[in-house]
């Protein structure tokens, strides 16, 4: 239909421009009475307008392509979010001029902030484990391990060297002492201790008699309980009871429990003496050697530090924790919509508290100082005639007195299906700007598809 419309338009132009006559032999004659640009388009051909050079209808030199178009900013973007959420804050208003990187709005970030904090703790724990492995054993741990090795070595040496004279003498002395203690229990107290105990008992009895006599002399008094005589009698009586107990303890004979304890000490001393005198068994030596080997292995393990494989695993854990933290921080950052370039907020599509889904347009930004004309109304038949650089005439439905010239600056290479046709998008740059232009104003473009229009 568009090709028929274009053909009709060309015919009308030719009719308006002059008279057309068809001779019987099929040749055309006529004169041009008006021009396209104020001059005869065929001027210069033998000094006159010659009907023999008139281009036929459909000649590429006169072909025009007409299409509907809209006004768009030279640079604009529709912003959306990669994740769903509730709008927590909007920092700008429609019409605000913003710079690249300025925040526009953000989703509620409480939960994601917690996730970032948790990831930081995980990273700190992984880093601490790596640091511990890389630091190795502390000096105190090495010293303790070395002491265990020394003790095991000494035990093995004692078993393999056999009994020493001093060890046997010490064991015999311990046995003698234990036996003497038991004998002392059966012998009872010595004479000197008994004499002293009898003397203490006699002195205590005399003191009681003296105190009793003094007390009897004053016992008629009503306040006798508070007088010194009563106190002296009480003290003398306590001393007598203590002296009697000591004397009885010395004279009553050995205590069964003490005898049993002394006998146990004797048996223990005999066993030690026997051990010292008896050569070590092969099994004991083997056990001591195994104990030494184990202690030595523990020390060497501490001294060698962590295995490279363990450190590599810990390093991988730190790296994984770093990546996890970065992911959570990126997710937190993505809750904020920022301006990708400087421009004006043309539209806000959401409100605070509103839920948004991934991909929903939340804002539009554009550079409203530089406009372009965009048409997606060109079919595959039209697009083959158009080249980058073609001259374009632009008229606007809302601004009747404005006709702008421009050029094709870009042709989108991929067509889209529209109303049953495959259409292509063409971007046109006006040669000048008009301050009355607004986003999405409708326009009509006439693209000069002639060869002379192409750069």
Legacy VTK file of the C-alpha trace (Angstrom):
# vtk DataFile Version 3.0
C-alpha trace
ASCII
DATASET POLYDATA
POINTS 455 float
0.000 0.000 0.000
2.829 2.398 0.866
4.475 1.798 -2.527
1.160 2.606 -4.280
0.838 5.740 -2.143
4.354 6.819 -3.075
3.699 6.174 -6.773
0.504 8.225 -6.668
2.376 11.019 -4.886
5.040 11.082 -7.588
2.400 11.179 -10.333
0.628 14.090 -8.629
3.886 15.973 -8.343
4.545 15.480 -12.033
1.023 16.608 -12.936
1.291 19.713 -10.756
4.735 20.480 -12.133
3.596 20.612 -15.812
1.454 19.249 -18.558
1.937 15.671 -19.678
1.071 14.418 -23.155
1.526 10.963 -24.598
2.188 10.835 -28.336
0.814 8.041 -30.475
4.274 6.479 -30.656
4.430 6.229 -26.858
6.869 9.112 -26.221
6.141 11.807 -23.636
6.109 15.524 -24.301
5.496 18.349 -21.886
6.861 21.432 -20.227
7.770 21.983 -16.613
5.960 24.917 -15.078
7.130 24.511 -11.422
10.246 23.140 -9.792
10.923 21.152 -6.626
13.383 23.663 -5.180
12.715 26.819 -7.125
14.566 25.889 -10.324
13.994 23.659 -13.305
15.355 20.193 -12.326
16.336 19.637 -15.952
18.038 22.963 -16.445
21.375 22.596 -18.127
20.360 19.945 -20.648
21.024 21.595 -24.012
19.838 24.887 -22.423
16.156 23.871 -22.215
13.741 21.416 -20.568
13.806 18.324 -22.736
11.001 15.787 -22.292
13.371 13.027 -23.294
15.262 13.285 -19.918
12.185 13.219 -17.618
12.690 10.365 -15.075
10.036 7.644 -15.190
7.830 6.890 -12.182
9.720 4.708 -9.694
13.085 6.151 -10.665
15.400 5.853 -7.585
16.498 9.419 -8.177
13.039 10.660 -7.032
12.051 7.948 -4.495
10.723 9.040 -1.099
9.834 6.905 1.915
7.229 8.287 4.301
6.694 6.863 7.803
5.224 7.658 11.203
7.747 8.353 13.973
8.096 9.572 17.546
10.415 11.967 19.348
12.820 10.318 21.782
15.862 11.571 23.707
19.211 10.916 22.080
20.033 8.940 25.220
17.465 7.389 27.531
16.889 4.284 29.595
14.100 2.467 31.419
15.361 1.288 34.805
14.320 -1.902 36.584
15.478 -4.089 39.467
16.945 -7.612 39.243
15.171 -8.804 42.388
11.720 -8.337 43.931
11.041 -6.304 47.038
9.243 -3.431 48.750
10.180 0.133 47.836
11.742 1.614 50.967
12.731 5.090 49.801
12.586 7.349 46.732
15.305 9.993 46.668
14.250 12.104 43.659
11.164 13.581 42.003
10.086 13.734 38.379
11.998 16.520 36.633
15.054 16.242 38.873
18.398 16.665 37.125
20.769 13.943 38.321
24.355 12.901 37.710
25.656 9.471 36.818
25.716 7.258 39.932
23.167 9.290 41.903
20.677 7.072 43.819
17.088 7.234 42.636
15.323 4.724 44.891
16.023 1.663 46.990
14.166 -1.395 48.168
13.909 -2.273 51.858
17.341 -3.709 52.724
17.001 -4.971 56.312
17.232 -8.670 55.473
20.032 -8.197 52.959
22.025 -6.152 55.476
21.807 -9.091 57.876
23.024 -11.403 55.110
26.038 -9.144 54.530
26.854 -9.116 58.258
26.598 -12.917 58.407
28.915 -13.261 55.407
31.469 -10.972 57.079
31.485 -13.160 60.199
31.976 -16.273 58.063
34.917 -14.608 56.335
36.467 -13.586 59.661
36.184 -17.150 60.973
37.742 -18.614 57.827
40.557 -16.065 57.956
41.232 -16.861 61.625
41.496 -20.573 60.849
43.930 -19.865 58.025
46.015 -17.584 60.254
46.153 -20.294 62.922
47.382 -22.885 60.436
49.977 -20.544 58.979
51.265 -19.458 62.406
52.096 -23.015 63.515
52.625 -24.195 67.097
53.387 -21.728 69.907
56.668 -21.951 71.813
54.857 -23.146 74.935
53.277 -26.034 73.003
56.670 -27.055 71.624
58.233 -26.904 75.089
55.493 -29.116 76.566
55.886 -31.631 73.731
59.642 -31.685 74.243
59.202 -32.332 77.989
57.004 -35.332 77.179
59.691 -36.663 74.865
62.354 -36.225 77.565
60.262 -38.056 80.168
59.621 -40.964 77.824
63.305 -41.146 76.971
64.274 -41.193 80.648
61.840 -44.005 81.359
63.237 -46.067 78.505
66.797 -45.408 79.693
65.969 -46.643 83.191
64.548 -49.858 81.816
67.458 -50.571 79.498
70.251 -49.556 81.894
69.118 -51.827 84.761
69.203 -51.067 88.491
71.708 -48.534 89.775
73.354 -48.928 93.190
71.871 -45.710 94.512
68.367 -46.756 93.417
68.707 -50.068 95.289
70.032 -48.327 98.403
67.153 -45.863 98.344
64.594 -48.642 98.016
66.176 -50.594 100.881
66.185 -47.507 103.080
62.501 -46.951 102.408
61.749 -50.548 103.398
63.762 -50.222 106.631
61.936 -47.057 107.580
58.552 -48.655 107.024
59.446 -51.658 109.176
60.779 -49.392 111.968
57.529 -47.449 111.994
55.542 -50.653 112.463
57.816 -51.798 115.278
57.447 -48.455 117.028
53.693 -48.944 117.054
54.079 -52.290 118.855
56.704 -50.961 121.278
54.414 -48.173 122.395
55.587 -44.894 123.878
59.148 -44.639 125.139
59.912 -44.160 128.854
60.745 -40.482 128.510
57.387 -39.745 126.901
55.572 -41.683 129.627
57.435 -39.819 132.400
56.535 -36.498 130.844
52.886 -37.517 130.417
52.649 -38.632 134.093
54.161 -35.337 135.235
51.702 -33.315 133.143
48.808 -35.358 134.552
49.958 -34.849 138.175
50.380 -31.117 137.674
46.922 -30.875 136.165
45.352 -32.721 139.090
47.100 -30.394 141.593
45.872 -27.346 139.728
42.317 -28.617 139.889
42.530 -29.146 143.656
43.834 -25.622 144.214
41.169 -24.097 141.999
38.447 -26.153 143.666
39.510 -25.002 147.131
39.443 -21.362 146.089
36.063 -21.805 144.459
34.594 -23.491 147.548
35.638 -20.538 149.671
33.550 -18.161 147.572
30.727 -20.320 146.275
28.227 -18.780 148.758
28.289 -15.546 146.781
25.389 -14.816 144.424
27.788 -13.772 141.664
30.111 -16.760 141.977
29.708 -17.655 138.307
31.245 -14.360 137.284
34.176 -14.381 139.725
37.806 -15.368 138.837
37.653 -18.439 141.067
35.018 -19.991 138.807
37.108 -19.288 135.659
40.295 -20.722 137.177
38.454 -23.920 138.173
37.083 -24.329 134.647
40.519 -23.857 133.041
42.208 -26.276 135.443
39.561 -28.903 134.751
40.106 -28.589 130.936
43.884 -28.975 131.365
43.385 -32.081 133.498
41.161 -33.715 130.875
43.755 -33.054 128.134
46.589 -34.499 130.248
44.522 -37.595 131.019
43.820 -38.118 127.289
47.506 -37.864 126.353
48.530 -40.299 129.058
45.857 -42.813 128.067
46.893 -42.556 124.408
50.474 -43.435 125.316
49.536 -46.383 127.479
46.633 -47.980 125.598
48.761 -49.820 122.972
48.939 -49.702 119.116
45.900 -48.645 117.028
44.667 -51.214 114.489
44.323 -48.691 111.658
47.808 -47.347 112.166
49.227 -50.889 112.200
47.460 -51.654 108.862
48.777 -48.460 107.277
52.308 -49.211 108.423
52.116 -52.740 107.041
50.930 -51.376 103.683
53.932 -49.054 103.545
56.202 -52.038 104.191
54.685 -53.987 101.286
55.032 -51.003 98.989
58.675 -50.579 99.899
59.324 -54.294 99.320
57.744 -54.098 95.863
59.859 -51.106 94.906
63.017 -52.842 96.096
62.062 -55.937 94.095
61.410 -53.823 90.981
64.769 -52.131 91.286
66.566 -55.445 91.655
64.661 -57.217 88.847
65.850 -56.579 85.216
63.276 -54.964 82.853
61.160 -57.284 80.742
61.230 -57.070 76.955
57.556 -56.078 76.878
58.187 -53.204 79.293
61.045 -51.954 77.145
58.898 -52.209 74.007
56.087 -50.292 75.688
58.473 -47.576 76.803
59.921 -47.348 73.287
56.442 -46.989 71.803
55.650 -44.254 74.302
58.828 -42.435 73.304
58.063 -42.790 69.590
54.587 -41.353 70.081
55.893 -38.392 72.062
58.583 -37.739 69.444
56.026 -37.873 66.620
53.767 -35.365 68.376
56.689 -32.991 68.835
57.797 -33.276 65.202
54.235 -32.714 64.015
54.017 -29.507 66.032
57.463 -28.349 64.932
56.746 -29.021 61.238
53.659 -26.808 61.261
50.506 -27.310 59.216
50.474 -29.438 56.097
50.430 -27.541 52.776
47.204 -29.343 51.867
45.511 -28.096 55.053
46.665 -24.544 54.359
45.425 -24.808 50.759
42.003 -25.938 51.995
41.890 -23.045 54.489
42.885 -20.581 51.758
40.095 -21.925 49.572
37.660 -21.450 52.458
38.760 -17.821 52.796
38.350 -17.260 49.060
34.895 -18.855 49.109
33.925 -16.660 52.066
35.201 -13.591 50.188
33.115 -14.496 47.152
30.043 -15.104 49.319
30.507 -11.709 50.975
30.924 -10.045 47.575
27.724 -11.690 46.365
25.778 -10.443 49.378
27.247 -6.937 48.990
26.342 -6.918 45.291
22.827 -8.065 46.176
22.620 -5.230 48.710
23.918 -2.752 46.136
21.361 -3.970 43.602
18.559 -2.925 45.945
19.486 0.661 45.039
18.558 2.047 41.618
21.233 4.478 40.426
21.416 6.751 37.420
23.607 5.192 34.698
24.288 8.615 33.166
23.484 12.276 33.711
20.002 13.317 32.724
16.499 14.151 33.917
14.026 11.960 35.767
11.245 11.692 33.196
9.003 9.231 35.042
8.687 7.343 38.339
6.538 4.247 38.125
6.404 3.183 41.795
5.628 4.561 45.251
7.136 3.957 48.702
5.763 0.732 50.160
4.823 -0.690 46.778
5.978 -4.195 45.806
7.997 -4.490 42.590
8.914 -7.552 40.564
12.136 -8.180 38.645
12.038 -6.437 35.272
9.296 -3.968 36.215
10.096 -0.468 34.959
10.506 1.742 38.016
11.905 4.920 36.435
12.812 6.539 33.109
15.818 8.811 32.591
16.714 10.744 29.496
18.882 13.556 28.206
16.058 15.923 27.302
18.351 18.511 25.724
19.112 16.441 22.625
16.265 14.799 20.695
16.177 12.166 17.993
13.393 10.876 15.808
12.681 7.155 15.857
10.481 5.208 13.496
9.731 1.487 13.509
7.223 1.795 10.679
9.483 0.706 7.786
8.804 -2.663 6.194
11.430 -4.885 4.653
10.486 -3.422 1.237
11.144 0.113 2.502
14.313 -0.566 4.459
16.211 -1.795 1.406
15.942 1.715 -0.092
17.339 3.542 2.925
20.972 4.105 3.766
22.771 5.803 6.645
23.126 9.468 5.786
19.864 9.812 3.815
18.347 13.287 4.084
15.061 13.436 6.002
12.265 15.991 6.295
10.492 15.920 9.677
7.021 17.310 10.503
5.326 17.176 13.902
1.640 16.653 14.526
1.635 18.951 17.558
3.810 21.726 16.036
2.395 22.421 12.599
4.685 25.326 11.752
7.885 23.361 12.299
9.587 21.362 9.571
13.061 20.146 10.480
15.651 18.565 8.296
17.808 15.701 9.455
19.767 12.615 8.496
19.508 8.892 9.068
22.185 8.018 11.649
21.354 4.404 12.429
19.393 1.499 10.978
18.686 -1.355 13.355
19.804 -4.568 11.637
17.119 -6.842 13.141
13.503 -6.559 12.106
10.541 -7.089 14.405
7.094 -8.451 13.609
4.459 -5.720 13.693
0.860 -6.005 12.472
1.756 -8.949 10.262
4.768 -7.227 8.678
8.447 -7.311 9.482
9.407 -3.745 10.334
12.741 -2.105 11.043
13.722 0.775 13.300
15.523 3.823 11.915
17.033 6.611 14.030
17.116 10.141 12.596
19.158 13.041 13.947
17.577 16.488 13.360
19.953 19.145 12.110
18.631 21.473 14.813
16.724 21.167 18.075
13.411 22.772 19.016
12.659 23.485 22.668
9.003 22.606 22.182
9.765 18.963 21.467
8.642 16.460 24.071
9.253 12.772 24.626
7.000 10.532 22.454
5.585 13.380 20.361
4.340 11.966 17.060
5.945 12.977 13.782
5.950 12.168 10.089
9.272 11.653 8.356
9.921 11.776 4.634
13.192 10.037 3.837
14.835 10.945 0.576
15.895 7.516 -0.673
17.396 8.801 -3.887
21.020 8.057 -4.660
21.830 11.764 -4.464
20.629 11.802 -0.833
23.030 9.054 0.246
26.434 9.882 1.696
LINES 1 456
455 0 1 2 3 4 5 6 7 8 9 10 11 12 13 14 15 16 17 18 19 20 21 22 23 24 25 26 27 28 29 30 31 32 33 34 35 36 37 38 39 40 41 42 43 44 45 46 47 48 49 50 51 52 53 54 55 56 57 58 59 60 61 62 63 64 65 66 67 68 69 70 71 72 73 74 75 76 77 78 79 80 81 82 83 84 85 86 87 88 89 90 91 92 93 94 95 96 97 98 99 100 101 102 103 104 105 106 107 108 109 110 111 112 113 114 115 116 117 118 119 120 121 122 123 124 125 126 127 128 129 130 131 132 133 134 135 136 137 138 139 140 141 142 143 144 145 146 147 148 149 150 151 152 153 154 155 156 157 158 159 160 161 162 163 164 165 166 167 168 169 170 171 172 173 174 175 176 177 178 179 180 181 182 183 184 185 186 187 188 189 190 191 192 193 194 195 196 197 198 199 200 201 202 203 204 205 206 207 208 209 210 211 212 213 214 215 216 217 218 219 220 221 222 223 224 225 226 227 228 229 230 231 232 233 234 235 236 237 238 239 240 241 242 243 244 245 246 247 248 249 250 251 252 253 254 255 256 257 258 259 260 261 262 263 264 265 266 267 268 269 270 271 272 273 274 275 276 277 278 279 280 281 282 283 284 285 286 287 288 289 290 291 292 293 294 295 296 297 298 299 300 301 302 303 304 305 306 307 308 309 310 311 312 313 314 315 316 317 318 319 320 321 322 323 324 325 326 327 328 329 330 331 332 333 334 335 336 337 338 339 340 341 342 343 344 345 346 347 348 349 350 351 352 353 354 355 356 357 358 359 360 361 362 363 364 365 366 367 368 369 370 371 372 373 374 375 376 377 378 379 380 381 382 383 384 385 386 387 388 389 390 391 392 393 394 395 396 397 398 399 400 401 402 403 404 405 406 407 408 409 410 411 412 413 414 415 416 417 418 419 420 421 422 423 424 425 426 427 428 429 430 431 432 433 434 435 436 437 438 439 440 441 442 443 444 445 446 447 448 449 450 451 452 453 454
